[in-house]
Amino acid sequence: MSLLDSLLTTLITDLDLSECSITYVDRVMDQHSPMVFSLALDLTGDESRAAEVVQDVFVRLHNEREQFADEPLKTLLHRFTYDSAIKHLVESVAIPTELN
C-alpha cells in the first residue's frame, strides 16, 4: 500500500462522517488526491509533510465545503493545498525565542 493510499484510508476512517459525506469525500479524494499530493510534495519537498497537507486539505474541504459551494472544486483544492503547505513550512522553521 502506498503512502497516499494509507493516508486516504486513515483519513476516511478518522473522520466520523455520515454515509453521504463519506461517499462525497471518498469520491473527491479518489479523483483529486494524486494532484493534491503532487502539489504538496512540490511545495514542501518532503513526503511526510505532503501527506499531512493532503489530510489537512480534505478535512478542510469537508468542514468548509458549504461555505465555498460556489467555488470550483479544483480551485479550492489548490488554494487549500497552498495554504496548508505554507502553514507547515512556517511551522517547520525554528525561530529563536532568545538572542544570546
Secondary structure, 3 states (H helix, E strand, C coil): CCHHHHHHHHHHHHCCCCHHHHHHHHHHHHHHHHHHHHHHHHHHCCHHHHHHHHHHHHHHHHHHCCCCCCCCHHHHHHHHHHHHHHHHHHHHCCCCCCCC
